[in-house]
Amino acid sequence: MMIMINNKILEQASNRIKIEENENKIGVLLGRSKALISTIYSCFCNELTYIPLDVNWPKERLAFVLHDSKIETVITNHQYSNLLNNVKYICVNDNDIIDFDCSINNNDIAYTLYTSGLTGNPKGVEITRESLFNFIEGISEIIDFTEGKKIACITTVSFDIFFLESIMALKKGLTVILANEDEQTNPKLMGKFIKDNNIDMIQMTPSSMQLLINNDKELLSLKNVKEIMIGGESFPLNTLRFLQERTTAKIYNMYGPTETTIWSTVSDLTSKDRIDIGYPIKNTEVYIVDENFFVVTNGQAGEICISGKGLAKRYVNRESLTVEKFIYLPQKPDTKVYRTGDIGRFLSDGSIEFLGRTDNQVKVRGHRIELEEIETHINQFVGINQSIVITVETSNNDKILQAFYTSNIHIDSKNIIKYLSLKLPLYMIPVIFTQVENFIQTFNGKIDRKKVMECIEIKPEPVTTHNSTPEDLNEIQKKVMTIIKSNFEERKLDKLTLNTDLSSIGIDSISLVKLVVAVECEFDFEFDDEMLLITKFPTIMSMVEYIESKVNLLIF
């Protein structure tokens, strides 16, 4: 069922909630519904600080955020209320249009968003109302948010860009069409959602766009889209060219960390043949600095630092981190900047080119991830001595996480994944786990991350008796094995068996689409929509069994 929200609908509040004068922090723990959008919108309009709580977070992460943020009241429903211990909560219905009855108290913090942290726990970033109003004005000067347009709300609530496609859109008079969880993750359903609802504007990460492209080669789903906003990770040139050739939309590359309020620079790439992150929005300045924080000459690479009205107020309960990341430049003693940890340079036309990261923070499908946070949890698994997590680029320009670990015993990776699923969101759980003999160390005794791939010595897997030989396979099984090997040649697949986990060879939700397309071409049938999820095929055998059932139907 389509969920549509606009200002007319918001005016018809069906549930007015009384908020006491001393209650300034509102947690929002709701699924994708009218109640979710209207609750956040009402918080913003009534100057209440809201903290988005993702219903898919593990209990430990949720408990930490509730404690760290000192949330006073949580708006939720009966489905999720059992996750809240010793916290005041108010239950609402999904179809309710929420409005708060409270006094305006000039609260300057609009929201606190929790992102991945170095210590194993997420860190809260406080964003002011002034920053968000500047963001709304700045983006609107560059991109056409004409009243009456329809915008797709695809992003999860705990990702800061959710604000653009929900609250900002409503403030500008747009109609928000909210995708459900299946439409967020299933590329076929996502394309159908965009097409059937005649969406004018979309915002997504390059990885999500690639997912859509893999399933809709002619991009018929984007035929009527007028603006495409891409951001959250590096924008591949091939993806840009594909969009330019198959759509008539304006194409924008968006850049900015959470700490400088969503997007700080924008580039119109509609007619460009190279990728850049454009120019700062209004009341925003970008500086490129060296390791001593001195501004470098144009064209020289350095760390991207951002100043202006978009700066976050602080990290919650992280004073030392706030001081470390929000600094004053030696040449600009009156100007506070945020150190992004990104490397960039100014091009000759004044636009900015993004060149990568300075540290171990990465972007995977738009989610900002501190690799050390994942490692902290892996290292807590019984039997694991040390671990390193890195990103690996696949053949379709996607990034996946791969974990290496040392141990004195053999550990089944499925058990590590099961453990991590209780600690981390799904997007932070590595796709591949590899046990190694040891790691190369630097002179100061730390693991040398840069030499992980070239210097590791893989620990041999224990011999099992369950591996199928080619002679044991029937024709369909042989064809599936051949398809997997030919489509993922860059991966080590010598030990491929019917019992092999798809996740263990680096197949995730995006590369699954590539595999599905190849299988459909080979066997001349279409996968059912609900089977386009990676969770449906834990092993090669499970996929083979599904293919056999479809082929048998065709025969009879």
Secondary structure as GFF3:
##gff-version 3
##sequence-region A 1 556
A	DSSP	beta_strand	3	5	.	.	.	ID=ss1
A	DSSP	alpha_helix	7	10	.	.	.	ID=ss2
A	DSSP	beta_strand	15	18	.	.	.	ID=ss3
A	DSSP	beta_strand	25	29	.	.	.	ID=ss4
A	DSSP	alpha_helix	34	45	.	.	.	ID=ss5
A	DSSP	beta_strand	49	52	.	.	.	ID=ss6
A	DSSP	alpha_helix	59	69	.	.	.	ID=ss7
A	DSSP	beta_strand	73	76	.	.	.	ID=ss8
A	DSSP	three_ten_helix	81	83	.	.	.	ID=ss9
A	DSSP	beta_strand	89	91	.	.	.	ID=ss10
A	DSSP	beta_strand	98	101	.	.	.	ID=ss11
A	DSSP	beta_strand	109	115	.	.	.	ID=ss12
A	DSSP	beta_strand	123	128	.	.	.	ID=ss13
A	DSSP	alpha_helix	129	140	.	.	.	ID=ss14
A	DSSP	beta_strand	150	153	.	.	.	ID=ss15
A	DSSP	three_ten_helix	160	163	.	.	.	ID=ss16
A	DSSP	pi_helix	164	168	.	.	.	ID=ss17
A	DSSP	alpha_helix	169	171	.	.	.	ID=ss18
A	DSSP	beta_strand	175	178	.	.	.	ID=ss19
A	DSSP	alpha_helix	181	185	.	.	.	ID=ss20
A	DSSP	alpha_helix	187	196	.	.	.	ID=ss21
A	DSSP	beta_strand	201	204	.	.	.	ID=ss22
A	DSSP	alpha_helix	206	215	.	.	.	ID=ss23
A	DSSP	three_ten_helix	220	222	.	.	.	ID=ss24
A	DSSP	beta_strand	227	231	.	.	.	ID=ss25
A	DSSP	alpha_helix	237	246	.	.	.	ID=ss26
A	DSSP	beta_strand	250	255	.	.	.	ID=ss27
A	DSSP	three_ten_helix	258	260	.	.	.	ID=ss28
A	DSSP	beta_strand	265	268	.	.	.	ID=ss29
A	DSSP	beta_strand	279	280	.	.	.	ID=ss30
A	DSSP	beta_strand	284	289	.	.	.	ID=ss31
A	DSSP	beta_strand	302	308	.	.	.	ID=ss32
A	DSSP	beta_strand	314	315	.	.	.	ID=ss33
A	DSSP	alpha_helix	319	325	.	.	.	ID=ss34
A	DSSP	beta_strand	326	329	.	.	.	ID=ss35
A	DSSP	beta_strand	332	346	.	.	.	ID=ss36
A	DSSP	beta_strand	352	357	.	.	.	ID=ss37
A	DSSP	beta_strand	361	364	.	.	.	ID=ss38
A	DSSP	beta_strand	367	370	.	.	.	ID=ss39
A	DSSP	alpha_helix	371	378	.	.	.	ID=ss40
A	DSSP	beta_strand	384	393	.	.	.	ID=ss41
A	DSSP	beta_strand	399	407	.	.	.	ID=ss42
A	DSSP	alpha_helix	413	420	.	.	.	ID=ss43
A	DSSP	three_ten_helix	426	428	.	.	.	ID=ss44
A	DSSP	beta_strand	432	436	.	.	.	ID=ss45
A	DSSP	three_ten_helix	449	451	.	.	.	ID=ss46
A	DSSP	alpha_helix	452	455	.	.	.	ID=ss47
A	DSSP	three_ten_helix	470	472	.	.	.	ID=ss48
A	DSSP	alpha_helix	475	487	.	.	.	ID=ss49
A	DSSP	three_ten_helix	503	505	.	.	.	ID=ss50
A	DSSP	alpha_helix	509	523	.	.	.	ID=ss51
A	DSSP	three_ten_helix	529	531	.	.	.	ID=ss52
A	DSSP	three_ten_helix	534	536	.	.	.	ID=ss53
A	DSSP	alpha_helix	540	555	.	.	.	ID=ss54
###
